[in-house]
Amino acid sequence: ATLVTVLTFSGPNAPAAGQATPCDRDVLYRTHVSNGTTTFDIGARFGHDDLGNCFVRVEGIPGTGGAAVMGPTERTIQRSGVKVFAGLRDDPFFFDLTGFRETVAMGQIRMISDRDFFAGLNTSALVLEFPLAAVSPTGQALKVWGTTARIGGGA
């Protein structure tokens, strides 16, 4: 069994030619997984190689024995029994923003189930897949959350 986590950021964006995942080395993305006793902090940073291609480096993935997983964005990277994907994806969230705004303005519920503000919009995603037993060896319930932090300044 595996655990799959998804951390989305930098969206929603209307699809456009040349659109790419932000490759900002000054942002640290973290996925935290806690089993009630231990919290695993998985860190990811982006950067550019000498040719200007964007890549991602992920450290602290449970089950890798401490090995970092690194590779190009927009591709699935498989190493040490884990999978990593960093890149653009269709935004997975569903929300009726128009209905919400009408509800606030009119004071009565105006949201409907077939109106999705996020449909067809892109977001950047960091997807991690690793062995469930590495974080929940005895079937403990898990808490999972994400954080981001800007380090080193820059825009």
C-alpha positions as CSV (number, residue, x, y, z in Angstrom):
1,A,0.0,0.0,0.0
2,T,1.2,3.5,-0.7
3,L,0.3,7.0,0.5
4,V,-0.1,9.7,-2.1
5,T,0.0,13.4,-1.0
6,V,-0.6,16.4,-3.3
7,L,0.4,20.0,-2.4
8,T,-1.0,22.5,-4.9
9,F,0.3,26.1,-5.2
10,S,0.4,29.0,-7.7
11,G,-3.0,28.8,-9.1
12,P,-5.6,28.9,-10.4
13,N,-4.3,30.1,-13.7
14,A,-6.0,30.1,-17.1
15,P,-4.0,27.8,-19.5
16,A,-1.7,29.8,-21.7
17,A,1.1,29.0,-24.1
18,G,4.4,28.7,-22.3
19,Q,2.8,28.3,-18.9
20,A,5.1,26.5,-16.5
21,T,5.4,25.6,-12.8
22,P,7.1,28.4,-10.9
23,C,10.8,27.5,-10.4
24,D,11.7,29.7,-7.5
25,R,14.7,28.4,-5.5
26,D,13.8,30.8,-2.6
27,V,10.5,28.9,-1.8
28,L,10.6,25.9,0.5
29,Y,7.5,23.6,0.1
30,R,6.9,21.1,3.0
31,T,4.5,18.2,3.3
32,H,4.1,17.1,6.9
33,V,2.8,13.7,7.8
34,S,2.1,12.8,11.5
35,N,1.1,9.4,12.9
36,G,0.5,10.8,16.4
37,T,4.0,9.9,17.6
38,T,6.3,11.0,14.8
39,T,6.0,13.8,12.3
40,F,7.8,13.4,9.0
41,D,8.7,16.7,7.3
42,I,9.3,16.4,3.6
43,G,11.0,19.4,2.0
44,A,11.0,20.3,-1.7
45,R,12.8,23.1,-3.5
46,F,12.9,24.0,-7.2
47,G,15.9,25.3,-9.2
48,H,17.4,25.6,-12.6
49,D,20.2,23.6,-14.2
50,D,23.0,25.2,-16.3
51,L,20.7,25.1,-19.4
52,G,17.8,26.9,-17.6
53,N,15.6,23.8,-17.2
54,C,13.5,23.6,-14.0
55,F,14.1,20.7,-11.6
56,V,12.8,19.7,-8.2
57,R,14.7,18.3,-5.2
58,V,12.7,16.5,-2.5
59,E,14.3,15.5,0.8
60,G,13.0,13.5,3.8
61,I,10.6,11.2,2.0
62,P,9.8,8.3,4.3
63,G,11.1,5.0,3.0
64,T,14.0,6.4,1.1
65,G,16.6,6.0,3.8
66,G,17.4,9.7,3.6
67,A,18.2,9.8,-0.1
68,A,17.0,12.9,-1.9
69,V,14.9,12.5,-5.0
70,M,15.8,15.0,-7.8
71,G,14.8,15.4,-11.4
72,P,13.1,17.5,-14.0
73,T,9.6,19.0,-13.5
74,E,6.6,17.9,-15.6
75,R,7.8,14.3,-15.4
76,T,7.3,11.5,-12.9
77,I,10.5,10.7,-11.1
78,Q,10.9,7.2,-9.7
79,R,13.7,6.5,-7.2
80,S,14.2,4.4,-4.1
81,G,10.7,3.0,-4.2
82,V,9.0,6.4,-4.3
83,K,7.4,8.5,-7.0
84,V,7.6,12.3,-7.3
85,F,5.8,14.6,-9.8
86,A,6.1,18.4,-9.8
87,G,4.4,20.3,-12.5
88,L,1.2,21.8,-13.9
89,R,-2.1,20.0,-13.5
90,D,-5.8,20.7,-13.9
91,D,-6.9,22.4,-10.6
92,P,-8.6,19.6,-8.5
93,F,-10.8,21.9,-6.4
94,F,-14.5,22.5,-6.9
95,F,-16.2,25.7,-5.8
96,D,-19.0,27.9,-7.0
97,L,-17.4,31.4,-6.7
98,T,-20.2,33.1,-8.5
99,G,-22.8,31.5,-6.2
100,F,-20.7,32.4,-3.1
101,R,-20.5,36.1,-4.2
102,E,-24.3,36.2,-4.9
103,T,-25.0,34.5,-1.5
104,V,-23.0,37.2,0.3
105,A,-24.5,40.0,-1.7
106,M,-28.2,38.8,-1.5
107,G,-28.2,37.1,1.9
108,Q,-29.7,33.9,0.6
109,I,-28.0,30.7,-0.7
110,R,-27.3,31.0,-4.4
111,M,-24.7,28.3,-4.8
112,I,-25.4,25.4,-7.3
113,S,-23.7,22.1,-7.7
114,D,-22.9,22.3,-11.4
115,R,-21.0,25.6,-11.5
116,D,-17.3,25.2,-10.9
117,F,-15.0,28.2,-10.8
118,F,-11.9,26.0,-11.0
119,A,-12.9,23.9,-14.0
120,G,-10.3,24.1,-16.8
121,L,-7.8,26.1,-14.7
122,N,-4.2,25.0,-14.0
123,T,-2.3,24.9,-10.7
124,S,1.1,23.7,-9.9
125,A,1.3,20.5,-7.9
126,L,3.9,18.5,-5.9
127,V,2.7,14.9,-5.8
128,L,4.5,12.4,-3.6
129,E,3.9,8.6,-3.5
130,F,5.7,6.4,-1.0
131,P,5.1,3.3,1.1
132,L,2.3,3.7,3.7
133,A,4.2,1.5,6.1
134,A,7.0,4.0,6.3
135,V,4.7,6.5,8.1
136,S,2.0,4.2,9.5
137,P,3.6,0.8,10.3
138,T,0.8,-0.3,12.6
139,G,-2.1,1.3,10.8
140,Q,-2.2,4.5,12.8
141,A,-4.4,7.3,11.6
142,L,-2.5,10.1,9.8
143,K,-2.6,13.9,9.8
144,V,-1.2,15.5,6.6
145,W,-0.7,19.2,5.9
146,G,1.5,21.4,3.8
147,T,3.4,24.6,4.4
148,T,5.4,27.0,2.3
149,A,8.1,29.5,3.3
150,R,10.0,32.1,1.3
151,I,13.7,32.0,2.2
152,G,16.6,34.1,1.1
153,G,14.5,37.0,-0.2
154,G,13.8,37.4,-3.9
155,A,10.6,37.8,-5.9
